[in-house]
Amino acid sequence: MALLAVGCVAQPTAGTPPAPAFNATDTAWIQLMIPMDERALLLAEPAPSRKGDPALAALAARTGQRLREDLVRLRGLLELSGIPDTRPHEGHDMPGMVSLDTLKRAGTATGRAFDRILTDALRAHLTQSRMLCASEHTQGQAGKAKEEAAAIARSTAEQISWLDELRPAEPAASGGATPATVP
């Protein structure tokens, strides 16, 4: 339902109806997770070269590898669903999605400044991904999509734990953006 609440409704094109096993939540979840993971990957990949905390760079490398693996499976699910890759979320900045501004700031940052950008954006991405996966798991219909959502949720929980070990979450400053919640 959270996916539908943010206007994420899959839009099939004429002649390509979704496979009957995939409902609107399934396809909306897939179409949202792909660009979210792509953006997070753009932030995680340069971490080892940014002269920051080596342990955080190693976490970013592991996260990047998981994102690449998730993207392969998500694109496979999209193809299986019969929904074309129309990129309905292209250019959007949504809760948990690494923003273009964040990528721009990260592109010039090194050391502790980069680590801070990476930590904040990665934590928001992982937290939102886990919530979206919970919505897919409860509201989705396609067994394969629900299984993938459960797997991604487990993976993100593990990555959040690793991140918390390296950089415990700090209280949000008043007026800051918070991830959308699942009803």
Phi and psi in degrees as a GROMACS rama.xvg file:
@    title "Ramachandran Plot"
@    xaxis  label "Phi"
@    yaxis  label "Psi"
@TYPE xy
-60.7824  -35.438  ALA-2
-64.6359  -42.0347  LEU-3
-69.4475  -31.6569  LEU-4
-66.8824  -27.7997  ALA-5
-94.4923  15.4418  VAL-6
81.6251  21.6227  GLY-7
-94.4616  77.6575  CYS-8
-112.492  126.004  VAL-9
-62.2284  141.447  ALA-10
-117.96  89.7196  GLN-11
-66.9529  150.294  PRO-12
-96.9495  160.371  THR-13
-56.2137  134.082  ALA-14
85.7258  -5.17243  GLY-15
-130.081  66.1002  THR-16
-68.6128  151.517  PRO-17
-67.2223  154.378  PRO-18
-59.5807  140.814  ALA-19
-54.5831  -27.0195  PRO-20
-75.2991  -12.5878  ALA-21
-102.488  124.096  PHE-22
-97.3788  -178.556  ASN-23
-61.7012  -35.2148  ALA-24
-65.412  -43.1027  THR-25
-56.8014  -52.6759  ASP-26
-70.2161  -36.1453  THR-27
-64.5958  -40.3387  ALA-28
-62.1635  -47.1231  TRP-29
-61.4776  -47.0121  ILE-30
-67.2045  -22.1594  GLN-31
-88.0155  -40.5723  LEU-32
-65.3111  -35.2475  MET-33
-60.1583  -54.651  ILE-34
-68.3203  -30.7679  PRO-35
-62.3341  -46.9243  MET-36
-67.5414  -36.9939  ASP-37
-60.8434  -44.4109  GLU-38
-67.0867  -41.9345  ARG-39
-62.092  -37.2126  ALA-40
-64.0399  -39.157  LEU-41
-61.6001  -28.0364  LEU-42
-85.3046  -38.7501  LEU-43
-72.3398  -37.3055  ALA-44
-57.5106  -43.1991  GLU-45
-81.2479  -2.52282  PRO-46
-52.2703  -45.0972  ALA-47
-60.9746  -24.195  PRO-48
-92.791  2.66618  SER-49
-95.9358  11.463  ARG-50
56.1101  33.4697  LYS-51
-97.9105  -156.831  GLY-52
-62.0219  119.746  ASP-53
-59.1605  -34.7779  PRO-54
-67.2336  -37.8968  ALA-55
-70.1783  -37.1811  LEU-56
-63.5082  -38.6131  ALA-57
-66.0824  -40.704  ALA-58
-62.156  -42.8515  LEU-59
-63.1113  -37.288  ALA-60
-65.3336  -44.2038  ALA-61
-63.1543  -42.8654  ARG-62
-62.9872  -42.9126  THR-63
-58.8643  -43.0089  GLY-64
-62.6151  -42.56  GLN-65
-65.316  -39.1541  ARG-66
-62.7689  -43.5852  LEU-67
-60.0025  -43.3252  ARG-68
-65.095  -43.5081  GLU-69
-61.5099  -41.7052  ASP-70
-62.3316  -38.1254  LEU-71
-61.5074  -46.4268  VAL-72
-69.1383  -38.6732  ARG-73
-65.3455  -41.06  LEU-74
-65.7451  -34.5437  ARG-75
-64.519  -40.9298  GLY-76
-64.939  -40.1231  LEU-77
-60.6513  -44.4858  LEU-78
-63.4645  -43.5814  GLU-79
-62.114  -33.4729  LEU-80
-69.3061  -22.8568  SER-81
85.7041  0.507288  GLY-82
-85.7672  130.119  ILE-83
-68.9947  154.55  PRO-84
-81.8042  79.7534  ASP-85
-88.5384  -5.28294  THR-86
54.252  56.2584  ARG-87
-65.9128  -15.1294  PRO-88
-106.35  11.2925  HIS-89
-58.3661  127.746  GLU-90
82.5636  -4.20029  GLY-91
-79.6515  148.042  HIS-92
-118.467  107.084  ASP-93
-117.905  165.577  MET-94
-52.1519  131.3  PRO-95
85.0479  -15.0597  GLY-96
-85.1446  130.112  MET-97
-62.3423  120.931  VAL-98
-77.616  159.993  SER-99
-63.1287  -34.5894  LEU-100
-64.2199  -41.1548  ASP-101
-62.8608  -43.9307  THR-102
-61.3682  -38.3818  LEU-103
-65.5895  -46.1634  LYS-104
-62.9862  -41.2805  ARG-105
-65.8513  -29.9655  ALA-106
-64.1895  -22.6196  GLY-107
-111.6  -3.72995  THR-108
-92.1069  151.666  ALA-109
-140.056  169.602  THR-110
57.8384  -137.835  GLY-111
-61.9546  -34.372  ARG-112
-63.986  -44.3713  ALA-113
-65.1897  -43.1704  PHE-114
-56.8189  -40.8464  ASP-115
-65.7054  -45.5242  ARG-116
-60.6901  -47.1698  ILE-117
-60.8691  -48.0497  LEU-118
-60.0761  -49.9575  THR-119
-63.3546  -47.1474  ASP-120
-70.3398  -38.8444  ALA-121
-66.2531  -42.4146  LEU-122
-61.389  -44.3815  ARG-123
-63.6801  -42.3865  ALA-124
-62.5485  -49.9198  HIS-125
-63.7636  -41.2141  LEU-126
-63.9759  -46.5705  THR-127
-67.4235  -39.9579  GLN-128
-59.2354  -43.9555  SER-129
-62.5017  -39.8153  ARG-130
-67.4256  -42.3931  MET-131
-63.5216  -38.2243  LEU-132
-65.7162  -36.829  CYS-133
-64.0048  -40.0449  ALA-134
-64.6558  -43.2045  SER-135
-61.5775  -42.5174  GLU-136
-63.4794  -35.8445  HIS-137
-89.8639  -30.8123  THR-138
-106.828  -16.3153  GLN-139
-72.3261  169.26  GLY-140
-121.419  -36.5988  GLN-141
-72.3897  124.036  ALA-142
-57.502  -43.0803  GLY-143
-65.0534  -39.0496  LYS-144
-67.5874  -41.6824  ALA-145
-65.4387  -37.5662  LYS-146
-64.5691  -43.5296  GLU-147
-65.3806  -39.6056  GLU-148
-61.5424  -41.3499  ALA-149
-64.8077  -41.2259  ALA-150
-64.7658  -43.5501  ALA-151
-65.9836  -39.0441  ILE-152
-61.6237  -42.636  ALA-153
-63.3874  -43.802  ARG-154
-63.3964  -44.1855  SER-155
-67.7294  -35.1447  THR-156
-62.4422  -41.1906  ALA-157
-64.8445  -43.7905  GLU-158
-65.729  -37.1001  GLN-159
-62.9472  -41.0953  ILE-160
-60.9567  -43.9941  SER-161
-61.5408  -43.1987  TRP-162
-64.4354  -40.745  LEU-163
-63.3415  -33.0804  ASP-164
-66.7434  -37.7875  GLU-165
-82.2052  -43.6089  LEU-166
-141.137  91.1386  ARG-167
-56.0884  146.469  PRO-168
-62.4011  140.241  ALA-169
-102.215  151.145  GLU-170
-59.1189  140.812  PRO-171
-68.2104  138.524  ALA-172
-71.0889  146.435  ALA-173
-62.8648  140.403  SER-174
86.9046  -1.55312  GLY-175
-79.1636  157.111  GLY-176
-75.0277  142.489  ALA-177
-122.508  152.552  THR-178
-62.7939  149.283  PRO-179
-64.5897  149.496  ALA-180
-103.586  158.097  THR-181
-92.0366  130.14  VAL-182
